Amino acid sequence: MTSSELPTDWWTTEHVRAYLASVGVPISRATWASYVSRGQAPAPDRMFGRSPAWRPKTIQQWQASRPRRGTSVD
């Protein structure tokens, strides 16, 4: 799935993973779940039953602000 094929309203975990892969940062389902549980990823914007969902802009902004490997934080 390419980023242009992703829904424009809500992204599930699989949509988030597809987006991250499309921008060159593929991660496993377990890694994403760990990020969410540790607060390293944005909290879900909404829950559909027990399934978390995010607005695309939430994930895109989070990804854009993530520190990159090899960069220092002063």
Backbone torsions as a table, in degrees:
resi	resn	phi	psi	omega
1	MET	NA	128.6	177.1
2	THR	-92.9	164.1	-177.8
3	SER	-61.5	-28.1	178.5
4	SER	-72.6	-17.3	179.1
5	GLU	-92.7	-4.2	-177.6
6	LEU	-75.6	150.0	177.5
7	PRO	-61.7	154.8	-179.4
8	THR	-99.6	-4.8	-177.8
9	ASP	-102.0	-64.5	-178.5
10	TRP	-130.2	141.1	176.1
11	TRP	-112.3	130.8	172.4
12	THR	-84.3	178.4	176.3
13	THR	-54.7	-43.3	-179.7
14	GLU	-65.1	-36.9	176.9
15	HIS	-66.2	-42.2	177.9
16	VAL	-59.7	-46.3	179.8
17	ARG	-62.7	-38.8	178.5
18	ALA	-65.1	-41.5	177.7
19	TYR	-62.5	-48.8	-179.4
20	LEU	-59.6	-40.8	176.8
21	ALA	-62.6	-38.5	-177.8
22	SER	-68.5	-22.0	177.8
23	VAL	-102.1	13.5	173.2
24	GLY	87.3	19.9	180.0
25	VAL	-130.3	64.7	-179.0
26	PRO	-67.4	136.9	175.6
27	ILE	-135.5	156.5	179.8
28	SER	-79.8	164.8	176.1
29	ARG	-59.9	-42.1	-179.5
30	ALA	-64.1	-39.9	178.7
31	THR	-64.0	-45.9	178.8
32	TRP	-60.7	-44.4	178.9
33	ALA	-60.0	-39.0	177.6
34	SER	-65.7	-44.5	177.7
35	TYR	-56.6	-46.2	-178.4
36	VAL	-64.8	-46.2	-176.4
37	SER	-67.4	-30.0	179.7
38	ARG	-90.1	-1.6	-179.0
39	GLY	77.9	16.8	178.4
40	GLN	-86.2	-13.5	175.3
41	ALA	-114.9	161.1	179.0
42	PRO	-64.9	147.2	174.7
43	ALA	-64.0	148.1	178.3
44	PRO	-56.9	143.0	176.1
45	ASP	-76.5	-22.8	-178.2
46	ARG	-161.2	152.7	173.7
47	MET	-113.5	133.4	172.8
48	PHE	-108.4	93.0	-171.3
49	GLY	68.6	-120.6	177.6
50	ARG	-99.8	6.8	-176.9
51	SER	-100.1	121.7	178.1
52	PRO	-74.9	152.0	176.7
53	ALA	-144.5	148.3	-178.6
54	TRP	-126.0	149.5	169.4
55	ARG	-72.8	141.6	179.4
56	PRO	-53.1	-42.2	-178.1
57	LYS	-61.5	-34.8	178.1
58	THR	-59.0	-47.7	-178.1
59	ILE	-71.4	-41.0	-179.8
60	GLN	-62.9	-42.0	178.3
61	GLN	-67.6	-41.4	178.0
62	TRP	-60.2	-47.5	-179.3
63	GLN	-61.6	-41.6	-179.0
64	ALA	-65.5	-27.8	-176.4
65	SER	-96.8	-2.0	-179.1
66	ARG	-68.1	138.7	174.3
67	PRO	-64.8	144.0	-180.0
68	ARG	-95.8	148.3	176.7
69	ARG	-57.4	133.4	178.5
70	GLY	90.7	-2.1	176.8
71	THR	-100.5	149.6	179.6
72	SER	-101.9	149.6	176.5
73	VAL	-110.3	117.0	-177.5
74	ASP	-97.6	NA	NA
